[in-house]
C-alpha cells in the first residue's frame, strides 16, 4: 500500500545511521520511523485498509512471511526496515518517514482513529516514539 506521510519521529538511531556511526549506512539516507499518514493507494489483495484511512507504521514495512522466523511469528527477524535497507521487492534503498510517501505491506500497518500526532509538553509525541506504541497498547486492551 502507498501512504502519504504527514508525521514521523526521529530518534538517536536515525542520527547514528545518518552519520554512518555503525558502518553500514547506505547513502542517500532518509531517516524517520513511527510514521503517521493517509492511505493513497492499496494493492488488489488488500483488505484491511482503504484509500483515505489514517494509519501508523512502526519500524517495519515488509517481511517474506514464509521463512522459519516468519512462520514462527517472528517477522521482526526477517524485516525490511522503514529506512536504509534494501527493499525485498525491487532492491531499491528504503527511505524513512521524512519522505513524502512510503510503500508498506498491509500486515505492518495498524489503522484507527488513534493514528494522529499528539502534543506532549509542547513537543510532538512522535519525537518520543509514543504515538504508535500508545495506540497499539490501547487497541490491545479493547
Secondary structure, 3 states (H helix, E strand, C coil): CEEEEEEEECCHHHHHHHCCCCCCCCCCCCCCEEEEEEEEECCCCCCCCCCCCEEEECCEEEECCCCHHHHCCCHHHHEEECCCCECCCCCCECCCCCCCEEECCHHHEEECCCCCCCEECCEEHHHHCCHHHHHHHHHHCC
